[in-house]
Amino acid sequence: MDNGKKNRQAKTRLAAQLMKRILIHFRSQIDEALRPQGVTTAQLQVLYAIRNEPGASGAQLARSCYMTPQSAQSLLKVLEEGGWIVRVKDKVNDRILVAQLTRSGEELLETAEKAARVIEKKVWKDVSDEAVGALNRVLEQCLGNLESES
């Protein structure tokens, strides 16, 4: 492999590693901020999906959260026990349970959003709007490249 290809490979690998490290740090800081409420980022992800897809089944929520149906069911059970959601029978198919946020679940999402904004400010400090826009375009292209192969 010539030096140009090695250099590009090293740069793209570093970019992927940096993205992963940022996500790990972000998630751990969110987890730390939400620890007093007793919720994890995985549970939070499901709560956001419920808010964004009202009336979704557990299987639909699993797909939108990129997790197995078994994992989603486990998280839904914990969220229900915590009082953040209620599950009721679907109006069309009574064999399907759909989740709805409770007032407590809405309040938890508000708390999480405040914590996320604080951490996001730290992440993006001194990064220009132009740089963020350029990064978004590159990441969208990379994601599109991966999705077109699946």
C-alpha positions in Angstrom: 0.0 0.0 0.0 1.4 3.4 -0.9 1.9 6.2 1.6 -1.1 8.2 0.4 -3.5 5.3 1.0 -1.8 4.5 4.4 -2.2 8.2 5.4 -5.9 8.3 4.4 -6.5 5.0 6.2 -4.9 6.4 9.4 -6.9 9.6 9.2 -10.2 7.8 8.6 -9.5 5.3 11.4 -8.6 8.2 13.7 -11.9 10.0 12.8 -13.9 6.9 13.6 -12.0 6.4 16.9 -12.6 10.1 17.9 -16.3 9.8 17.1 -16.6 6.7 19.3 -14.7 8.4 22.1 -16.9 11.5 22.0 -20.0 9.3 22.1 -18.6 7.3 25.0 -17.8 10.4 27.0 -21.1 12.0 26.2 -23.0 8.9 27.2 -21.1 8.5 30.5 -21.7 12.2 31.4 -25.4 11.9 30.6 -25.5 8.7 32.7 -23.8 10.5 35.6 -26.2 13.5 35.3 -29.2 11.2 35.3 -28.0 8.7 38.0 -30.0 10.6 40.7 -33.2 9.9 38.7 -32.3 6.2 38.4 -32.4 6.1 34.6 -29.9 5.0 32.0 -29.3 6.4 28.5 -30.8 3.2 27.0 -34.0 3.7 29.0 -33.9 7.4 28.0 -33.6 6.4 24.3 -36.8 4.3 24.6 -38.6 7.2 26.3 -37.7 9.5 23.4 -38.9 6.9 21.0 -42.2 6.6 22.8 -42.6 10.4 22.8 -41.7 10.5 19.1 -43.8 7.5 18.0 -46.9 7.5 20.1 -48.8 4.2 20.0 -45.8 2.3 18.8 -45.5 -1.4 19.8 -42.5 -2.8 21.6 -41.2 -4.3 18.4 -41.5 -0.9 16.6 -39.7 0.8 19.5 -37.0 -1.8 19.3 -36.4 -1.1 15.7 -36.4 2.6 16.1 -33.9 2.3 19.0 -31.6 -0.2 17.1 -32.0 -2.9 19.8 -33.5 -6.4 20.0 -37.1 -6.8 20.9 -36.1 -8.6 24.0 -33.9 -5.7 25.1 -36.7 -3.3 24.4 -39.2 -5.4 26.4 -36.8 -5.5 29.3 -36.4 -1.7 29.2 -40.1 -1.1 28.8 -40.8 -3.2 31.9 -38.3 -1.2 34.0 -39.8 2.1 32.7 -43.3 0.9 33.5 -42.2 -0.1 37.0 -40.5 3.3 37.5 -43.8 5.0 36.6 -42.4 6.7 33.5 -44.7 4.9 31.1 -48.0 3.0 31.1 -48.7 0.2 28.6 -52.2 -0.3 27.3 -53.7 -2.6 24.7 -53.7 -1.4 21.2 -57.1 -0.2 19.9 -56.8 -2.2 16.7 -55.1 -5.4 18.0 -55.6 -6.1 21.7 -52.7 -8.6 21.7 -50.3 -5.7 21.3 -49.3 -3.4 24.1 -48.5 0.2 23.3 -46.5 2.5 25.6 -47.5 6.0 26.6 -45.4 8.5 28.6 -46.7 9.5 32.0 -46.3 13.0 33.4 -43.3 11.6 35.4 -41.8 10.3 32.1 -42.3 13.7 30.5 -40.6 15.4 33.4 -37.7 12.9 33.2 -37.2 13.8 29.5 -37.2 17.5 30.4 -34.5 16.9 33.0 -32.5 14.8 30.5 -32.7 17.5 27.8 -31.4 20.1 30.3 -28.5 17.8 31.2 -27.8 17.1 27.5 -27.7 20.8 26.6 -25.0 21.4 29.3 -22.9 18.6 27.9 -23.5 19.6 24.3 -22.3 23.1 25.1 -19.0 21.6 26.4 -18.7 19.4 23.3 -19.2 22.2 20.8 -17.4 25.0 22.6 -15.3 27.0 20.2 -16.5 25.0 17.2 -17.9 27.3 14.5 -21.3 26.8 12.9 -19.6 26.3 9.6 -17.5 23.5 11.0 -20.5 21.8 12.5 -22.4 22.1 9.2 -19.4 20.6 7.3 -19.1 17.8 9.9 -22.9 17.1 9.6 -22.5 16.8 5.8 -19.6 14.4 6.0 -21.3 12.2 8.6 -24.5 12.1 6.6 -22.5 11.0 3.6 -20.8 8.3 5.6 -24.1 7.1 7.0 -25.6 7.1 3.6 -22.7 5.0 2.3 -23.3 2.4 5.1 -27.0 2.4 4.7 -26.9 1.9 0.9 -25.1 -1.4 1.4 -27.5 -2.8 3.9 
